[in-house]
Amino acid sequence: MIDRVAWAEGGAVEVARGVHRLPLPMPGDALKAVNVYAIEDGGGVALVDTGWDLDVAREALEHGLAGLGFSSADVTTVLATHVHQDHYGQAAAIRRASGSEVVLGVREEPTIRAASEPIELRESHAFHRDLLTRHGAADEFVAMEREMKSWELDALENPSRWEQPDRYVTNGDRVDLAERSLLVLETPGHTRGHVVFLDEDAKLLFAGDHVLPHITPSLGLEPFPDGSALGKFLVSLASVRELPANRVLPGHGPQFDSLADRVDELLHHHDMRLEACLELVDAAGSTTALGVARDLTWTRHERLFGELDGLNRMLAVTETVAHLEHLADTGRLGRSEGPHVVFTIAR
């Protein structure tokens, strides 16, 4: 197994016949890098995901492709697992350089529209403000808002980054390359339109952020989350457990071989997280999502809520909302709404 640091070092790494992993740098150091997978495709190369739209990531992508004898002008197809910037950010620029086809899950269309249209982008900002306020996080919103506004300005200044794909795909569709056919499987949770790509012949799963080797992905990080991200994620995790894949190629971290074992670990993690939420609600009598989030620890480093930056406090609250709403939907918590949404133990 590649260690947790070495996997992020630059350069192309062959992970299967004709498939190379290119780790591209990301802003900040939390995730180290994002994996782009270059698949030899006749005289060109197909990419699974694209990396962040940053000069340093563009340079790393070109360097990695050059080591394989290609450049971005040789890209035939871009297969994006989801619309987050580290996975979709360079898609439009690569298409302009190469004329490649860009493929994206159909349920990401509202997010593309929201990111590319100023009115929808501002409505999304207001939606998140209201969501956090309803769940007791109004006092936390100032720091979160500062970072959210930076996203808004960035998107308004770079609308071409969020161009529509050439093809939206749905569950069961196939993307045919020169020498392989990839099956599209919808795996909502991280985003509503997240997809994975399965090469059944080579027994490879291009997993995006659905199944990661070291962490569990954030849930429902999109313009208008509906509170059901955790329930969808648990179902779609279980749905991939028995796929015929001998190697998993994740969006972050090293490749790994036991899909079923990692799915079981992620399911267990969320079971434990749900139990922790129940215990905190029971101890408090009644509480908001912010109250629970403040008493949980975060990231694999077990950080306290107050140690997180504004963005990650927002993610902590919205992920706590997802867990509490799932407990309410399954009858384990009561839920009432006044000035704030309050959760209690169901009796």
N, C-alpha and C positions, 0 to 999 in steps of 0.2 A: 504494500500500500504506500502510495506517495504521501509524504508528510504534509501537514497543514500549511506549510509555508512554501515548500518547493514547487507545489503544483502551480503557483501563481507566477513563477518565473517565466520570462518571455521566450519566444521561439516556438516553432512547430514541433509537436510531439505526436508520433503515430500511435493511435489508440486501437486501431483495427486496420485490416487491409484496405488501403485507399481512403482512410479517414484520419485526419490530423486535428489535434486540439491546439487552438491558438489562444492562450490566456491574454486578455487585453486589460490594461490598467483602468481603474475607476477612480473618481474623486473620493477622497477620504480613504480610510484604511480598514473599515469594518469588514468588507467582503473581499478585500485584496484585489480581486480581478473578476472578470466575467469570461467564461469560456465561449469562444466561437469555434465551430467545427467546420473544417474544410473537407469536402467530399469530392474526390476526383470524379469528374463528370465528362467523359469523352476527352475532348481537347481543352476543356475548361474546368471550372471548379464551382460546386454549389456550396452555399454557406448555410449552416443552421445558426441563426442569430447573428448579430452584427457588431455588438459593442456600442459604447457610449459615443455620442457625437462630440468628441473632443480631439484636438490636434494630436495629443499624445496617443490616443487610442487609434486614430487613423494611421499614424506612423507605425504603430506596433502591428496593425493589421497588414499594412503593405510589406513590412519587414518579414512577417511570418509567411505571407503568400509568396514573396520573392524566394524564400528558402525552399519552396516547393516548385519553383519555376513559373509562378503565376503573378498576376497583379489584380487589382480590383476590376480592371477592364476585362478580365477573363471570367468574371462571375456569370454563371448562367441562370442561377436560381437562388433567391434568398428565402429560406423557410424560417419564419419568426415564430417562436413558441408563444410569445405574448408581447404586449405593446409597451412594456416599461422601457425607459430610455436605454438602459444597458443592453437590451436585447433587440430593440427596433430602431435605435437612434441613428444608425448609419444607413438604414435601408434605402432611403430616398437618394442619398448621395451615391451609393453604390449603383443603384439603378440608372442614375444619370450618366455614370462613367461607363457602364457596360451594356445597358439595355436589358438587364436581367429581369426575370419575372419575380415579383415579390408576393409571397404567400403568407396569409395571416388567418387566424381563427375568426369565424364570422361573428362571434359574440363580442369581439373587440371593437366592432364598428362604432358603437356609441362613444367609446373612449377616444377613438381617432377623431370623431366629429367634435367632441368636447375640447380636445386639445388643439384643434385647428381653427375653431370659431370663437372669437373673443367673447361673444355673448354667453355661449355655453360654458366657457372657461370661468367667467365671473360667476355664473350660476353655481358651478361646482364649488367654487371658493365659499360662496354663501351657504351652500348645503353642508360643507364640512364644519363651518363655524356654528351653524345651528345644531348639527349633530352633536358636536362636542359640548355645546352649551346645555342641551337637553340631558346629557349624561353627566352633568355636574362639573365639566371641565372649563367653564367660562374663565376662571382665574388663570388657567394655564394657557389660554388661547393666544395671548399676546406674543409669546415667544414662538409658538407654532405658526401664527399668522405671518410673522416676519419671514419665515422660511417658505411658507406656502406662497407668499407674494413674490418671492424670488423665482419660484417655479412659473408663476403666472407671467411675470415679465419676460422670462426666458422663452416661454412658449409663444408669447405675442411677438417677440423679436425674431423668432425662428420658426414661422409657421410651416415652411417647406419641409421641416424635419418630420412632420406628422402627415405626410401625403398618404392618400388611400393606397392600399396594396393593389396589385393587378388582379389578385384572385383571393376571395374569401373561401375558406374550406370549413367543413363540418365533419362530425363524427362519421368515420367509415370511408371518407374520401381517400384518394391516393394521389401522391405526387410522384410522377415517373421521371427518373433521371436516365442517363444514358445506359447505366448498367445495374440499376437497382430501383425498386419501387418502395416508397415509404407510405405506410398506413397512418392516417391521421386519427388521433383519439382525443376527444374533448376531455379535459381534466380541470374543471372549474374549481376555484378556491383561492389561489394566489391572486388571480384575476378571473373575472367571469368567463373570459374567452381563451384562457390558457389551453394550449394543445401540446401533446407530445407526438413524436414521430417514431414509428416502429419499423425497423428493417427486419422483416421476419426471416429472410434468407440468411442474413449475417448474424441474426439474434442480437441486434443492437437496439437500445432504447435511447433516443435523444430526448432527455427528460426535462429540459428547461429548468424552471424553479419548482417543479412539482415534487420531485423526490431528490433531496439534496443529502450529501453524505455526512455533514457535520451539524447542520442547523435545520430548523423547520422554517418554511417561508412565512413572511407576513401574509395576512389574509385580507382580501378585499381592498387592496390599495389601488383605488380607481376613482374616477370623478364622482360617481353616485352610488356608493355601496348600499346594498339593500338589507344588510344585517344577517344574511343567510350564508355567508362565505364559509364558515366553519362546517356547517352541515354538508354543504356541497363538497368541500375539501375531503372530509372523511369518507364520503361515498366514492369520490373519484380516486382516492388513495386505494381503497379496497378493490376498486375495479382494475387497477393495474398490477395487483399483487402477483397474479398467476400468468402474466404475459410471458411469451417465449423469448425472454431476453437473458443472455448470459453475461452481458456487459451493459452497465448503465452509464450514460454520458451526461452528467449534470451541468447546469448553467454555472455553478460555482463549486469549487472543490475538485478533488481528483476523481477519476473514473473508479467505479467499483463493480463487483460481480454479483452480489446477492441482493437482488431486488426485493424478494419476499422478506428477508430479514430486516432490511431498512424500512420497508413499509410497516412491519410490525413494531419497530422501534418508534416510528412517528405516531402511529395510532396509540401506542402506550403513553407517549409523551402527552398527547392531548387528553387521554383519559385522566392522567395525573393532574393536568392543568384544570380540567373540569372539576375534579374532586377538590383541588385547592380553592377554586372559586366558591364552591358550595360551602366549604368550611369557613371561609372568610365572611360570606353572607350570613351564615348561621351565627357566627360569633358576634357580628354587628347587629343582628336583629333585622335591620333594613339598611341598605346602602346603595350608592350609585356605582356606575362603572369606574368613575375616577377613584372612589374610595377603595375599591378592590384593586385597581391597578397600582395604587400607592403602596399596597401591602404585599404585592407580589414582587419577585425579583425577575430581572430581564436579561436576555442574551445568555449564551452559554457560560458567560463570566459571572452570572448571578448578580448583576448590578441592581442597585436600588433605583426606584423611579426618579428620585431627585438628582441622580447622577447622570441621567440621560439628557441629551440636547433636545431642543424644541421639536425637531422632526421625529425623533424616536419616542418622545413623550406622546406625541400625536398617535404614532403607530401603536404604542402600548395601550392607550385608551381605546382605540378602535378595535384592536385585537381582543381586549377584555370585553368590549361590547359584543363581539362575535361569540365569545364563549358564554357570556351570560344570556344572550338572546337564544343560543342553542339550548341551554338548560331550561329556559322558559318555554321554548317551542316543544321540548320533550316532556314537559310537565314536572320538572324537578325544582323549578323556581316559580314563584309568583312575580308578576310584573304589574306595576301601576304607574300612571303618568300624571303628574301635576306640574309644578314648576320644573321638576326634574324627573327622569325615569328612575324609579326605585325598584330594587329587587328584594324579595324576601323568600324564605324557605317555604315551599308549598306544603301545606298541612292536609 
